[in-house]
Amino acid sequence: MAGRETPATRAARSAGVAFQLHEYPHDPAADSYALEATEALGLDPARVFKTLVVDRDGALAVCVVPADATLDLRSLGKRTTMADPARAERATGYVTGGISPLGQRRALPTLVDDSATGSGTIFVSAGRRGLEIELAPEDLVALTGAEVRRVRRTPSST
C-alpha cells in the first residue's frame, strides 16, 4: 500500500471513509485521463469522474464531472475559464491528469455534478495518473465540502 499512498488516500483514511483503490498502467499518450481509466478498468463512464480546475474571476475552484461529459463553463459565470495547468498544479499539489478533489495542498471550493449521486460509488483520481479511488459520492461531498449541482453540459446546451 505504501507505493499507492497519496494525499488523497491519506485524507480519506484519516476521515474514516470506506474506499477502494484501483490501479492501472497509465499510457502517457492518452488524450483523456478519465476516459483512459474507464477503459483500463472496464468501468461505466457515468461512474468515473474527472477533476477539472477552473478560474472563476481570479479564484480557483474544482469541478467534478463525469468522464464522458463536458464541463459547462457558462453555468459557472461569464468570467470562468479553465485554469492554467501550472497554477492548478501549484494550488492542488497534484500533476495534471492526477488532480484529485481530495487531499489538495490548498483545499479549493468544489462543485460536484449532480449525476454523481445516482451511483452507490463513484471513481475519482486518487492523486496520481493510473490510480483511482472508489468511494460513496456522499463521502466525496462531505470530505470536500462540495456543492452538488449540474455542472456538465448536455448536447442540447452546446
ROLO-119883 format. One record per atom (N, C-alpha, C, O): residue number from 1; atom name; y, z, x. Coordinates in steps of 0.2 Angstrom, whole numbers, always signed. Atoms other than C-alpha are relative to their C-alpha. Layout:
! ROLO-119883
NODE|NUM|CA|Y|Z|X
...
END
This chain:
! ROLO-119883
NODE|1|N|-6|+0|+4
NODE|1|CA|+0|+0|+0
NODE|1|C|+6|+0|+4
NODE|1|O|+11|-3|+2
NODE|2|N|-6|+0|-4
NODE|2|CA|+12|+3|+14
NODE|2|C|+3|-6|+2
NODE|2|O|+10|-7|+1
NODE|3|N|-3|+6|-1
NODE|3|CA|+15|-15|+18
NODE|3|C|+3|-3|-7
NODE|3|O|+7|-8|-6
NODE|4|N|-3|+3|+7
NODE|4|CA|+19|-18|-1
NODE|4|C|+5|+5|-2
NODE|4|O|+8|+3|-8
NODE|5|N|-5|-5|+2
NODE|5|CA|+31|-3|-2
NODE|5|C|+7|-4|+1
NODE|5|O|+8|-6|+6
NODE|6|N|-7|+3|+0
NODE|6|CA|+49|-9|-6
NODE|6|C|+4|+5|-4
NODE|6|O|+2|+10|-7
NODE|7|N|-4|-4|+4
NODE|7|CA|+64|+0|-13
NODE|7|C|-1|+0|-7
NODE|7|O|+0|+5|-11
NODE|8|N|+2|+1|+7
NODE|8|CA|+59|-7|-30
NODE|8|C|-6|+5|-2
NODE|8|O|-6|+8|-7
NODE|9|N|+6|-4|+1
NODE|9|CA|+42|+1|-29
NODE|9|C|+1|+7|+1
NODE|9|O|-1|+12|-3
NODE|10|N|-2|-7|-1
NODE|10|CA|+49|+17|-22
NODE|10|C|+4|+3|-6
NODE|10|O|+3|+9|-9
NODE|11|N|-4|-2|+6
NODE|11|CA|+61|+18|-37
NODE|11|C|-4|+1|-6
NODE|11|O|-3|+6|-9
NODE|12|N|+4|+0|+6
NODE|12|CA|+48|+15|-50
NODE|12|C|-5|+6|+1
NODE|12|O|-6|+10|-3
NODE|13|N|+4|-6|-2
NODE|13|CA|+36|+28|-41
NODE|13|C|+4|+6|-1
NODE|13|O|+1|+11|-4
NODE|14|N|-3|-6|+1
NODE|14|CA|+49|+41|-40
NODE|14|C|+2|+2|-7
NODE|14|O|+3|+8|-8
NODE|15|N|-2|-1|+7
NODE|15|CA|+54|+39|-58
NODE|15|C|-6|+2|-4
NODE|15|O|-6|+3|-10
NODE|16|N|+7|-1|+4
NODE|16|CA|+35|+41|-63
NODE|16|C|-2|-5|-5
NODE|16|O|-5|-4|-10
NODE|17|N|+2|+6|+4
NODE|17|CA|+34|+24|-71
NODE|17|C|-6|-3|+2
NODE|17|O|-8|-4|+8
NODE|18|N|+7|+4|-1
NODE|18|CA|+17|+16|-73
NODE|18|C|+2|-7|+2
NODE|18|O|+6|-11|-2
NODE|19|N|-1|+7|-2
NODE|19|CA|+17|-1|-64
NODE|19|C|-6|-2|+4
NODE|19|O|-10|+2|+6
NODE|20|N|+6|+3|-4
NODE|20|CA|+5|-13|-56
NODE|20|C|+4|-5|+5
NODE|20|O|+8|-9|+2
NODE|21|N|-3|+5|-4
NODE|21|CA|+9|-24|-41
NODE|21|C|-5|-6|+0
NODE|21|O|-11|-5|+0
NODE|22|N|+3|+6|+0
NODE|22|CA|+4|-42|-40
NODE|22|C|+2|-4|+6
NODE|22|O|+8|-6|+6
NODE|23|N|-2|+4|-6
NODE|23|CA|+4|-51|-23
NODE|23|C|-3|-7|+0
NODE|23|O|-8|-8|-2
NODE|24|N|+2|+7|+0
NODE|24|CA|+3|-70|-20
NODE|24|C|+3|-3|+7
NODE|24|O|+8|+0|+9
NODE|25|N|-3|+3|-6
NODE|25|CA|+6|-81|-5
NODE|25|C|+6|-4|-2
NODE|25|O|+6|-9|-6
NODE|26|N|-6|+4|+2
NODE|26|CA|+24|-87|-6
NODE|26|C|+0|-6|+4
NODE|26|O|-1|-7|+10
NODE|27|N|-1|+6|-3
NODE|27|CA|+27|-105|-2
NODE|27|C|+8|-1|+1
NODE|27|O|+12|-2|-4
NODE|28|N|-7|+1|-2
NODE|28|CA|+44|-107|+7
NODE|28|C|+3|-6|-3
NODE|28|O|+9|-7|-4
NODE|29|N|-3|+6|+3
NODE|29|CA|+46|-124|-1
NODE|29|C|+1|+0|-8
NODE|29|O|+3|-5|-11
NODE|30|N|-1|+0|+7
NODE|30|CA|+46|-118|-19
NODE|30|C|+7|+0|-2
NODE|30|O|+12|+2|+1
NODE|31|N|-6|+1|+3
NODE|31|CA|+60|-123|-30
NODE|31|C|+2|+6|-4
NODE|31|O|+8|+8|-4
NODE|32|N|-1|-6|+5
NODE|32|CA|+59|-108|-42
NODE|32|C|-4|+5|+2
NODE|32|O|-11|+5|+1
NODE|33|N|+4|-5|-1
NODE|33|CA|+53|-92|-36
NODE|33|C|-4|+3|-6
NODE|33|O|-10|+5|-5
NODE|34|N|+4|-3|+6
NODE|34|CA|+49|-85|-53
NODE|34|C|-5|-5|-3
NODE|34|O|-10|-2|-5
NODE|35|N|+5|+5|+2
NODE|35|CA|+40|-101|-58
NODE|35|C|-6|+0|+5
NODE|35|O|-12|-1|+3
NODE|36|N|+5|+0|-5
NODE|36|CA|+31|-100|-42
NODE|36|C|-5|+6|-1
NODE|36|O|-11|+5|-1
NODE|37|N|+4|-5|+2
NODE|37|CA|+25|-83|-47
NODE|37|C|-5|-1|-6
NODE|37|O|-10|+1|-6
NODE|38|N|+4|+1|+6
NODE|38|CA|+19|-88|-64
NODE|38|C|-6|-5|+2
NODE|38|O|-11|-3|-1
NODE|39|N|+5|+4|-2
NODE|39|CA|+9|-102|-56
NODE|39|C|-5|+3|+4
NODE|39|O|-11|+3|+3
NODE|40|N|+4|-3|-5
NODE|40|CA|+2|-92|-42
NODE|40|C|-5|+5|-3
NODE|40|O|-10|+6|-1
NODE|41|N|+3|-5|+3
NODE|41|CA|-3|-78|-53
NODE|41|C|-3|-2|-7
NODE|41|O|-7|+3|-10
NODE|42|N|+3|+2|+7
NODE|42|CA|-8|-88|-69
NODE|42|C|+3|+4|-6
NODE|42|O|-1|+5|-10
NODE|43|N|-3|-4|+5
NODE|43|CA|+4|-80|-80
NODE|43|C|+4|-4|-5
NODE|43|O|+6|-10|-3
NODE|44|N|-4|+3|+5
NODE|44|CA|+14|-85|-96
NODE|44|C|+7|+1|+3
NODE|44|O|+9|+7|+4
NODE|45|N|-7|-1|-2
NODE|45|CA|+32|-89|-90
NODE|45|C|+4|+4|-4
NODE|45|O|+9|+7|-2
NODE|46|N|-4|-5|+4
NODE|46|CA|+38|-79|-105
NODE|46|C|+0|+7|+2
NODE|46|O|+4|+11|+0
NODE|47|N|+1|-7|-2
NODE|47|CA|+32|-63|-97
NODE|47|C|+2|+1|+7
NODE|47|O|+3|+7|+10
NODE|48|N|-3|+0|-7
NODE|48|CA|+39|-67|-79
NODE|48|C|+7|-1|+0
NODE|48|O|+10|-6|-3
NODE|49|N|-7|+0|+0
NODE|49|CA|+57|-63|-77
NODE|49|C|+3|-1|+7
NODE|49|O|+1|+2|+12
NODE|50|N|-3|+1|-7
NODE|50|CA|+69|-69|-63
NODE|50|C|+6|+4|-1
NODE|50|O|+9|+6|-6
NODE|51|N|-5|-5|-1
NODE|51|CA|+83|-58|-57
NODE|51|C|+6|-5|+3
NODE|51|O|+5|-7|+9
NODE|52|N|-6|+5|-2
NODE|52|CA|+100|-68|-56
NODE|52|C|+6|+5|+1
NODE|52|O|+8|+9|-4
NODE|53|N|-6|-4|-1
NODE|53|CA|+116|-60|-49
NODE|53|C|+6|-5|-1
NODE|53|O|+6|-10|+1
NODE|54|N|-6|+4|+3
NODE|54|CA|+132|-66|-57
NODE|54|C|+6|+4|+2
NODE|54|O|+6|+10|+4
NODE|55|N|-6|-2|-1
NODE|55|CA|+150|-64|-53
NODE|55|C|+4|+0|-6
NODE|55|O|+6|-5|-9
NODE|56|N|-4|+0|+6
NODE|56|CA|+160|-58|-68
NODE|56|C|+7|+2|+1
NODE|56|O|+8|+8|+1
NODE|57|N|-7|-1|-2
NODE|57|CA|+178|-60|-64
NODE|57|C|+1|+5|+6
NODE|57|O|+5|+10|+6
NODE|58|N|+0|-4|-6
NODE|58|CA|+175|-52|-47
NODE|58|C|-5|+5|+1
NODE|58|O|-6|+8|+6
NODE|59|N|+5|-6|+0
NODE|59|CA|+162|-39|-51
NODE|59|C|-7|-3|-1
NODE|59|O|-8|-7|-5
NODE|60|N|+7|+2|+0
NODE|60|CA|+144|-42|-48
NODE|60|C|-4|+3|-6
NODE|60|O|-3|+9|-7
NODE|61|N|+4|-2|+5
NODE|61|CA|+131|-40|-62
NODE|61|C|-7|-3|+1
NODE|61|O|-7|-9|+4
NODE|62|N|+7|+3|-1
NODE|62|CA|+112|-43|-63
NODE|62|C|-2|-2|-7
NODE|62|O|-1|+1|-12
NODE|63|N|+3|+3|+6
NODE|63|CA|+104|-54|-77
NODE|63|C|-7|-1|+1
NODE|63|O|-9|-4|+6
NODE|64|N|+8|+0|+0
NODE|64|CA|+85|-53|-80
NODE|64|C|-2|-5|-6
NODE|64|O|-1|-3|-12
NODE|65|N|+2|+5|+5
NODE|65|CA|+79|-69|-89
NODE|65|C|-7|-3|+1
NODE|65|O|-9|-3|+7
NODE|66|N|+6|+2|-1
NODE|66|CA|+63|-77|-92
NODE|66|C|-1|-6|+5
NODE|66|O|+4|-9|+6
NODE|67|N|+1|+5|-5
NODE|67|CA|+56|-88|-78
NODE|67|C|+2|-7|-2
NODE|67|O|+4|-11|+2
NODE|68|N|-1|+7|+2
NODE|68|CA|+57|-104|-88
NODE|68|C|+6|-1|-4
NODE|68|O|+7|-7|-7
NODE|69|N|-6|+1|+4
NODE|69|CA|+74|-101|-96
NODE|69|C|+6|-1|+5
NODE|69|O|+5|+0|+11
NODE|70|N|-7|+0|-4
NODE|70|CA|+92|-104|-90
NODE|70|C|+4|+5|-2
NODE|70|O|+5|+7|-8
NODE|71|N|-5|-5|+1
NODE|71|CA|+105|-91|-89
NODE|71|C|+6|-3|-4
NODE|71|O|+8|-8|-2
NODE|72|N|-6|+3|+4
NODE|72|CA|+119|-94|-102
NODE|72|C|+6|+4|+2
NODE|72|O|+8|+9|+0
NODE|73|N|-6|-3|-3
NODE|73|CA|+134|-90|-91
NODE|73|C|+6|+0|-5
NODE|73|O|+9|+5|-5
NODE|74|N|-6|+0|+5
NODE|74|CA|+146|-94|-106
NODE|74|C|-1|+6|-4
NODE|74|O|+4|+9|-6
NODE|75|N|+1|-6|+4
NODE|75|CA|+138|-79|-115
NODE|75|C|+3|+6|+3
NODE|75|O|+4|+11|+0
NODE|76|N|-2|-6|-4
NODE|76|CA|+144|-68|-101
NODE|76|C|+8|+0|+1
NODE|76|O|+10|+5|+4
NODE|77|N|-8|+0|-1
NODE|77|CA|+163|-73|-101
NODE|77|C|+2|-6|+3
NODE|77|O|-2|-9|+7
NODE|78|N|-2|+7|-3
NODE|78|CA|+173|-88|-96
NODE|78|C|+0|+0|+7
NODE|78|O|-1|-5|+10
NODE|79|N|+0|+0|-7
NODE|79|CA|+175|-82|-78
NODE|79|C|-6|+2|+3
NODE|79|O|-6|+5|+9
NODE|80|N|+6|-2|-3
NODE|80|CA|+157|-79|-75
NODE|80|C|-3|-6|+4
NODE|80|O|-4|-11|+1
NODE|81|N|+4|+5|-4
NODE|81|CA|+148|-89|-61
NODE|81|C|-6|+3|+3
NODE|81|O|-6|+10|+4
NODE|82|N|+5|-3|-4
NODE|82|CA|+133|-87|-51
NODE|82|C|+3|+3|+6
NODE|82|O|+8|+0|+9
NODE|83|N|-3|-3|-5
NODE|83|CA|+136|-75|-37
NODE|83|C|-2|-4|+7
NODE|83|O|-7|-7|+7
NODE|84|N|+2|+3|-6
NODE|84|CA|+137|-81|-19
NODE|84|C|-6|+3|+3
NODE|84|O|-7|+9|+3
NODE|85|N|+7|-4|-2
NODE|85|CA|+119|-78|-12
NODE|85|C|+1|+5|+6
NODE|85|O|-2|+10|+5
NODE|86|N|-1|-5|-6
NODE|86|CA|+126|-69|+4
NODE|86|C|+3|+6|-3
NODE|86|O|+1|+12|-1
NODE|87|N|-3|-6|+3
NODE|87|CA|+136|-57|-7
NODE|87|C|-5|+3|-4
NODE|87|O|-5|+9|-4
NODE|88|N|+6|-3|+4
NODE|88|CA|+121|-54|-19
NODE|88|C|-5|+3|+5
NODE|88|O|-7|+9|+3
NODE|89|N|+5|-4|-5
NODE|89|CA|+110|-50|-4
NODE|89|C|+3|+6|+3
NODE|89|O|+0|+11|+4
NODE|90|N|-3|-6|-3
NODE|90|CA|+123|-38|+4
NODE|90|C|+0|+5|-6
NODE|90|O|-1|+11|-4
NODE|91|N|+0|-5|+5
NODE|91|CA|+125|-29|-13
NODE|91|C|-6|+3|-2
NODE|91|O|-7|+9|-3
NODE|92|N|+6|-2|+3
NODE|92|CA|+107|-28|-18
NODE|92|C|-5|+3|+6
NODE|92|O|-9|+7|+4
NODE|93|N|+4|-2|-5
NODE|93|CA|+99|-26|-1
NODE|93|C|-7|-4|+0
NODE|93|O|-11|-3|+4
NODE|94|N|+6|+5|+0
NODE|94|CA|+86|-40|-5
NODE|94|C|+2|-7|+2
NODE|94|O|+8|-9|+2
NODE|95|N|-2|+7|-1
NODE|95|CA|+85|-58|+0
NODE|95|C|-1|-4|-6
NODE|95|O|-5|-2|-11
NODE|96|N|+1|+5|+5
NODE|96|CA|+87|-72|-12
NODE|96|C|-7|-2|-1
NODE|96|O|-11|-4|+3
NODE|97|N|+7|+1|+1
NODE|97|CA|+71|-75|-21
NODE|97|C|-5|+6|+0
NODE|97|O|-10|+6|-2
NODE|98|N|+3|-7|+0
NODE|98|CA|+66|-57|-19
NODE|98|C|+4|+5|-3
NODE|98|O|+2|+11|-2
NODE|99|N|-4|-5|+3
NODE|99|CA|+80|-49|-28
NODE|99|C|-3|+4|-6
NODE|99|O|-5|+0|-10
NODE|100|N|+3|-4|+6
NODE|100|CA|+73|-35|-39
NODE|100|C|+6|+3|-4
NODE|100|O|+11|+5|-1
NODE|101|N|-5|-4|+4
NODE|101|CA|+83|-27|-53
NODE|101|C|-1|+8|+2
NODE|101|O|+3|+12|+0
NODE|102|N|+2|-7|-2
NODE|102|CA|+75|-10|-46
NODE|102|C|+2|+1|+7
NODE|102|O|+1|-3|+11
NODE|103|N|-1|-2|-7
NODE|103|CA|+80|-1|-31
NODE|103|C|+5|-3|+4
NODE|103|O|+4|-4|+10
NODE|104|N|-5|+3|-4
NODE|104|CA|+95|-10|-26
NODE|104|C|+4|+4|+4
NODE|104|O|+5|+10|+2
NODE|105|N|-4|-4|-5
NODE|105|CA|+106|-4|-12
NODE|105|C|+6|+3|-4
NODE|105|O|+8|+9|-3
NODE|106|N|-6|-2|+4
NODE|106|CA|+121|-3|-24
NODE|106|C|-2|-2|-7
NODE|106|O|-2|-8|-9
NODE|107|N|+2|+2|+6
NODE|107|CA|+115|-2|-42
NODE|107|C|+5|-4|-4
NODE|107|O|+11|-2|-5
NODE|108|N|-5|+4|+4
NODE|108|CA|+123|-16|-52
NODE|108|C|-1|+0|-7
NODE|108|O|-7|+1|-9
NODE|109|N|+1|+0|+8
NODE|109|CA|+126|-17|-71
NODE|109|C|-5|-5|-1
NODE|109|O|-5|-11|+2
NODE|110|N|+6|+4|+1
NODE|110|CA|+111|-25|-78
NODE|110|C|+0|-2|-7
NODE|110|O|+1|+2|-12
NODE|111|N|+1|+2|+7
NODE|111|CA|+108|-36|-93
NODE|111|C|-7|-3|+0
NODE|111|O|-9|-7|+4
NODE|112|N|+7|+2|+1
NODE|112|CA|+90|-39|-99
NODE|112|C|+0|-5|-6
NODE|112|O|+2|-2|-11
NODE|113|N|+1|+4|+6
NODE|113|CA|+86|-54|-110
NODE|113|C|-4|+3|-5
NODE|113|O|-9|+6|-4
NODE|114|N|+3|-3|+5
NODE|114|CA|+81|-48|-127
NODE|114|C|-8|-2|-1
NODE|114|O|-12|+1|-4
NODE|115|N|+7|+2|+1
NODE|115|CA|+65|-58|-126
NODE|115|C|-5|+4|+4
NODE|115|O|-11|+4|+3
NODE|116|N|+4|-5|-4
NODE|116|CA|+58|-45|-113
NODE|116|C|-3|+5|-5
NODE|116|O|-9|+7|-3
NODE|117|N|+3|-5|+4
NODE|117|CA|+55|-33|-127
NODE|117|C|-6|-3|-5
NODE|117|O|-9|+1|-8
NODE|118|N|+5|+3|+4
NODE|118|CA|+42|-45|-135
NODE|118|C|-7|+1|+3
NODE|118|O|-12|-1|+0
NODE|119|N|+7|-1|-4
NODE|119|CA|+28|-40|-122
NODE|119|C|-1|+7|+1
NODE|119|O|+4|+11|+2
NODE|120|N|+2|-6|-2
NODE|120|CA|+19|-25|-118
NODE|120|C|+2|+2|+7
NODE|120|O|+4|+7|+9
NODE|121|N|-3|+0|-7
NODE|121|CA|+23|-28|-100
NODE|121|C|+3|-6|+2
NODE|121|O|+1|-12|+0
NODE|122|N|-3|+6|-3
NODE|122|CA|+33|-40|-90
NODE|122|C|+0|+1|+8
NODE|122|O|-2|+6|+10
NODE|123|N|+0|+0|-7
NODE|123|CA|+34|-45|-72
NODE|123|C|+7|-2|+3
NODE|123|O|+10|-6|+0
NODE|124|N|-7|+2|-3
NODE|124|CA|+50|-45|-61
NODE|124|C|-2|+1|+8
NODE|124|O|-7|+4|+10
NODE|125|N|+1|-1|-7
NODE|125|CA|+52|-46|-42
NODE|125|C|-1|+7|+2
NODE|125|O|+3|+11|+0
NODE|126|N|+1|-7|-2
NODE|126|CA|+46|-31|-33
NODE|126|C|+4|+1|+7
NODE|126|O|+3|+6|+10
NODE|127|N|-5|-1|-6
NODE|127|CA|+59|-34|-19
NODE|127|C|-2|-4|+6
NODE|127|O|+2|-3|+11
NODE|128|N|+1|+5|-6
NODE|128|CA|+52|-47|-8
NODE|128|C|-4|-6|-4
NODE|128|O|-8|-6|-9
NODE|129|N|+3|+6|+3
NODE|129|CA|+46|-65|-11
NODE|129|C|-8|+1|+1
NODE|129|O|-10|+3|+6
NODE|130|N|+8|+0|+0
NODE|130|CA|+27|-66|-16
NODE|130|C|-2|+7|-2
NODE|130|O|-8|+9|-2
NODE|131|N|+2|-7|+3
NODE|131|CA|+27|-48|-24
NODE|131|C|+3|+1|-6
NODE|131|O|+10|+1|-7
NODE|132|N|-3|-1|+6
NODE|132|CA|+29|-45|-42
NODE|132|C|-2|+7|-2
NODE|132|O|-8|+10|-1
NODE|133|N|+1|-7|+3
NODE|133|CA|+30|-28|-51
NODE|133|C|-1|-1|-8
NODE|133|O|+3|-4|-11
NODE|134|N|+1|+0|+8
NODE|134|CA|+22|-27|-69
NODE|134|C|+2|+7|-3
NODE|134|O|-1|+12|+0
NODE|135|N|-1|-7|+3
NODE|135|CA|+29|-13|-80
NODE|135|C|+3|-2|-7
NODE|135|O|+4|-7|-9
NODE|136|N|-2|+1|+7
NODE|136|CA|+34|-10|-98
NODE|136|C|+8|-2|+0
NODE|136|O|+12|+1|+4
NODE|137|N|-7|+2|+0
NODE|137|CA|+51|-18|-102
NODE|137|C|+4|+6|-2
NODE|137|O|+10|+6|+1
NODE|138|N|-4|-6|+1
NODE|138|CA|+57|-1|-109
NODE|138|C|+1|+4|+6
NODE|138|O|+6|+7|+7
NODE|139|N|-1|-3|-6
NODE|139|CA|+54|+6|-92
NODE|139|C|+5|-3|+4
NODE|139|O|+9|+0|+8
NODE|140|N|-5|+4|-3
NODE|140|CA|+64|-8|-84
NODE|140|C|+7|+2|-2
NODE|140|O|+12|+3|+2
NODE|141|N|-6|-1|+3
NODE|141|CA|+78|-5|-96
NODE|141|C|+3|+7|+2
NODE|141|O|+8|+8|+4
NODE|142|N|-2|-7|-2
NODE|142|CA|+78|+14|-93
NODE|142|C|+2|+1|+7
NODE|142|O|+7|+4|+9
NODE|143|N|-1|-1|-7
NODE|143|CA|+77|+13|-74
NODE|143|C|+7|-3|+2
NODE|143|O|+10|-1|+7
NODE|144|N|-6|+3|-2
NODE|144|CA|+92|+1|-73
NODE|144|C|+6|+1|-4
NODE|144|O|+11|-1|-3
NODE|145|N|-5|-1|+4
NODE|145|CA|+102|+7|-87
NODE|145|C|+3|-6|-3
NODE|145|O|+9|-7|-5
NODE|146|N|-2|+7|+3
NODE|146|CA|+102|-11|-94
NODE|146|C|+2|+0|-7
NODE|146|O|+0|+4|-11
NODE|147|N|-2|+2|+7
NODE|147|CA|+110|-18|-109
NODE|147|C|-5|-6|-2
NODE|147|O|-6|-10|+2
NODE|148|N|+5|+5|+2
NODE|148|CA|+97|-28|-119
NODE|148|C|+4|-5|-5
NODE|148|O|+6|-2|-10
NODE|149|N|-3|+5|+5
NODE|149|CA|+104|-44|-127
NODE|149|C|-2|-7|+2
NODE|149|O|-5|-8|+8
NODE|150|N|+2|+7|-2
NODE|150|CA|+101|-63|-127
NODE|150|C|+5|-2|+6
NODE|150|O|+11|-2|+5
NODE|151|N|-4|+3|-6
NODE|151|CA|+107|-70|-110
NODE|151|C|-3|-7|+2
NODE|151|O|+0|-10|+6
NODE|152|N|+3|+6|-1
NODE|152|CA|+96|-85|-110
NODE|152|C|+3|-6|-4
NODE|152|O|+5|-4|-10
NODE|153|N|-2|+5|+4
NODE|153|CA|+101|-102|-115
NODE|153|C|-5|-4|-4
NODE|153|O|-11|-4|-1
NODE|154|N|+5|+4|+3
NODE|154|CA|+92|-112|-128
NODE|154|C|+2|-7|+0
NODE|154|O|+7|-9|+2
NODE|155|N|-1|+8|+0
NODE|155|CA|+90|-131|-128
NODE|155|C|+6|-2|-4
NODE|155|O|+9|-7|-2
NODE|156|N|-5|+2|+5
NODE|156|CA|+102|-132|-143
NODE|156|C|+7|+2|+2
NODE|156|O|+12|+0|+0
NODE|157|N|-7|-3|-2
NODE|157|CA|+116|-122|-134
NODE|157|C|+2|-3|+6
NODE|157|O|+7|-1|+9
NODE|158|N|-2|+3|-6
NODE|158|CA|+117|-134|-119
NODE|158|C|+6|-4|-1
NODE|158|O|+9|-7|+4
END
